[in-house]
Amino acid sequence: MTDRSAVERGLRVAEPPPDRPDPDGRQPDGRPAPDRTVAAPRRGHVVDLSPLRVSPAFARLWIGAAVSGIGAQLTTVAVGIQIYDITRSTFAVSLVGGIALLPMVVAGLWGGMLADAFDRRRVLLVSSLLGWASTLAIVGLSTAVAAGALAGAWPFYLATTVNAVAATISGATRTAVYPRILPEDKVPAASALSGISIGIQLTAGPALAGVLAATISLPLTFAVDAVLFAAGFLGILGLPHLPPLSEVARPGRAALRDGLAFLRTSANLRTSFLVDIIAMTFGRPYTLFPAVGALVLGGGPATVGVLTASAAVGTFCTGLFSGHVGGVRRYGVAIGRAITVYGACTAAFGLVLLAWGTGAADGIDGSGGSLAVGDGSTHVAGLVLACLALAGCGASDEVSAIFRSAMLLTAAPDEMRGRLQGVFMVVVTGGPRIGDLYAGALAAMVALWFPPLLGGVLIIVLIAVVLRAVPGFRGYDAAHPVA
């Protein structure tokens, strides 16, 4: 069982790395010792690639996650298109996330306990196999729909829920691995590289989904994910064994109780979770995209892919030009400002939908403003403005994600990282599901433009309130990480 006094020590300040590492070059907690011989500061703002050089295991894991993640995002978009084709309902699309929410919460908490109690490499392998099996099930279901043997959407809800559970466990475990295979001073750069990986996934996956769904078939689209999924296994197989560094409680009530007790006294980590929930609940317009492509901007599945990829372009660009993140110390301030910008960009997207959805912007497109794309003519000016707003959302969200992740990985002790990453995964994957329900329900009751416009305003207001109410989060200093 986790020693309570050790947990309480971890609550105060993460221990600085020792001046002299063990003879094998590792610190007492198992991390590689930071290279203190490199004194030259980094120049420019381009992403720091040194984590890929100093840790081949991290490089393999990063590449595998990027490739398999393209397939995962492809399926996420294609499932929305598939269910909208079956039901013609935006709310039905939003239920993909809503139904998976509670199982994901359980999976995040349980998966975090597994990552603390067992070999993290083994946990990654088992959860990835479960995800692969659920992807193959989706291929079969889509094939049945195409053949006319299946007319309902509920089997897709079941398969995507299993897929989400597996992804939640894998995500929590994978991130908890980073401090074990990297020097501590490389963790912020690794978080930025993860942003590039996510940007690649969110750019290529949705774009590929839109093209494949519009040109070949949905069953083959899902089959591409099943093929790409194999790359993730190669990265996991290249990891060393990562057993617990100390005795911890086995998964169960005691382990969960210790983790929650840690979090209750970790004001900065709690606040980082809260601000992300605010952003994802009120600034998640993705479930609207199939209807936007069909009813507002035109273009059908191709527009869905372009809109989703636009947010990812912003994410990718932030990661690409993240070389300066190692010099930022005021993480709380950076997170607050980034999410405020995210709220403004979300509201801008709502204004675009308002203008084109109500016909107020008809004159902007002009006689030559529509272009034949996908399933019909597309309002080019509206699509460009929507893409710019979503790119801003992706860029600002990635800034927030880099610093939230670095805060969690450096302020929490290793014996708690799995459980806290489990909570983190519940937040980053469960928050968007709540956001899907929020957007789908309000769009059904009012209009497609209403959820993002109202949500963007709420984000700006609520983040200002939180930053004022929690001065310790505003003053967080990365040189002295306090959970």
FIMI-105846 format. One record per residue (C-alpha): y, x, z. Coordinates in pm, whole numbers, plus 50000, padded with zeros to 5 digits. Layout:
REM FIMI-105846
YXZ...
REM end
This chain:
REM FIMI-105846
500005000050000503535012149930505105028750231508065007450333510155036850450509715053450110510885021649943513935020450164514745056650083514565047849715517035019749771519815043249863520065070849606517575084349355516625119449464518205147049253515785169749070514785200849265516455233849188513075250049133510305229348974506625234549041504915263648859503595239748596507145230248506507015195248655508935179148939507125164449242507255129349093505455141148779508445142848543509075173848330511825194748485515175192748308516165222948101519025238048299519485267948068521275247947801524955248947882526565241247549527925205647541526935182347263529435178346982530225146346800528875111646854525645111846654522495102346845520865129247061517405136146914516355161147180513905136947356511835136747035511745174847035511035181647402508285155347436505785150647149504215122147349507535103747354507995110546981504605095246898505225065347123508685059846974507475061146612504535038246682506715012746859509245012946573506625006546303504644980146491507884964046607508904957546247505814935846214506494918446545510024908946439508704897846100506374873446278509134861246512511284850646217508394837746006507084815746291510484798946311510414792545938506824779745960507564755046240510784743246076508824736945756506274716445953508684696746173512154699346010513484701946367515654729346518514604717946864510954722746768511804758446667513484764247004510314753047184508584785047065510584803347330510774774947580507034769947607506454807447643509074811547916506994805048229503964825148109506324853748025507824853148374504334855448524503334882348273506414903148348505834902948722502084907848696502374933848420504834953948627502364954548915499614965848676501844994048550502415006448907498795003049020496815015848720496935041948445499915030948233498245043247914495295020147975497564990448051499374996547721496104997647525494724965147670497964945547632498404957847274494894946547182495714912047318498864910947109496984921346797494394893746849497134867446881498754879846559495464875946374495244840446514498684832446368497504845146029494574820946046496744791546153499244797245873496424799345623495124765745752498564749945707498804763145350495364748545275496304714745421493784717545705496444718545979499504696246007500744701446366502804728846527501144730646871498554757646779501454780346682503024774647025499774785747190499334816846975502974827847007502834823247385499844846747407501704871047182504804869247403502754875347718501154906347565504524919347443506084914347787503364934747960503504961947692507294963947704507454967248081504784994148085506115013947787509595018247931508215027848274506415056348096509625073547979510575091448303507005104748330507005121647988510675132147970513045153148182515395131248384518465143148194516925130547868516425094547986519835081047868519265096747525515795081347517517335047247590519695052447296516775062147072515035030347181518105012147056517695028246715514045017946717514984982146803517664982846536515124993946277512744966646391515374939346390516794950246055513644955945854511444929246016513634898245965514804909545622511204915145517510234881345664512904863445464511934880545139508184875845185508474839645300510634831644999508584850544739504904851044836503564830345127503794827245502500114836245561500584869445379503814875045569501954872645900499184894845761501704922945711502374922146085498654925546157498554957145942501704972846090500464965646442497944994046406500745020046417501505010946775498005020846883498445056046746501495061846964499695048747273496545069247206498705100647195499905095647554498415115747840496715097148122499425083348352497835072948682500005063948985501645093949151501135079449497499145052049665500555017849580499554982349657497084967049415498394937949207498854908049433501204892349682501804924349879502844944249572505064916249450506604912349795507454949549810509024948349465511144917949546512174933349879513394963949689515314942349446516934921449720518674952349853519474966849510522804950749430523514971049117520144963948956520384926949044523814925148885522604942748571519914915948539522404887848605524924898248339522154901148080520874866248166524404852848115524674869647774521254858847650521464823147781524784814547619524854839147328521524834447156522024816246820518824828146647516994795146679519764779246471519244801846171516644780845982518964750645998521994771945910520204784545599519134749345503522214728845594525364750045640525414782945446522484776845209519914801645091516964789745302514564816845431516524844745262519624835545464517554834645783516414870245717519914882645631521484867045943518844881146174519024915346012522824915946050522594916546429520054944546399522394964946179524874964746464522144975246706521075003546476524625016446425525245017546799522085037646851522895060746560526335069346698525295071047064525675108447114528455102747367526365081847608525315112247811528955117547908529555082148035529325078148411530855043748476527825023448369528974990848527532324991348349530654999748017528164971148056530854945848147533084954847855530174954747609529034919747712532604906647692532754918547330529354902147277530784868947395533744871847158531474878846861529214849446953532224826246960533324839946621529924830746476530384795546610533784793246441532224803146108529634775346142532384750946241534474759845936531664757445681529664730345855532564705945860533794714645511537044729545642536354762145458535364747645123538474761944960537694797045081534564799744868536304786144562534544777044242532764810544224532044814244592528474802044586525624823844473522074813444391519944829344663516604818944808516134781244819519554772344681523214782344646524684802644931528284801945055529014838845017532244840945218530744821845508527604843045502529604875445503531744864445799528674852145988526944885545927529974905046054530074884246373526364889146431526614926546363529244927946637526834909446867524084934646796526324964946844527804953447175524444941547308522944975747241525734993247433524904971047729521164976947688521475014947682523325016448013521304989048184518075006748096519355040948204520595026148532517185011348608515155042148513517255066948709518095046449021514585033449092511725054949235508595059349025506395037949250508705008449183509465013848815506604992748681507484962448891511194965748820510494970148450508414938448476511424919948614513574936648348511224924048076511314889048224515094890448196515344905447846512604883747698512904852847917516704850747891516594846247512513994818447554516384799747783519064806847524516864792147250516484760047450520224759047523521134763847157518464740047023519294711947267523084713747222522764716646845520614685246842523074666347063526374678446909526344701746606525114735946498528484752446564528834739946922526314761847116527624796046998531294786347027530964772347378528534799747478530834827747371533674814147583531354809847884530124845647853533654859947862534614839148165531414844648365531324882348308534914885148435533914865648747530834887448813532714920248772535374908549013532814896049265530674927949267533004958149298530074981449362528714974449015532134981748862532205014849047528645025748963528595063448901525675077948700526085111248881525105093649205522705065749098522405038649362520055009449303
REM end
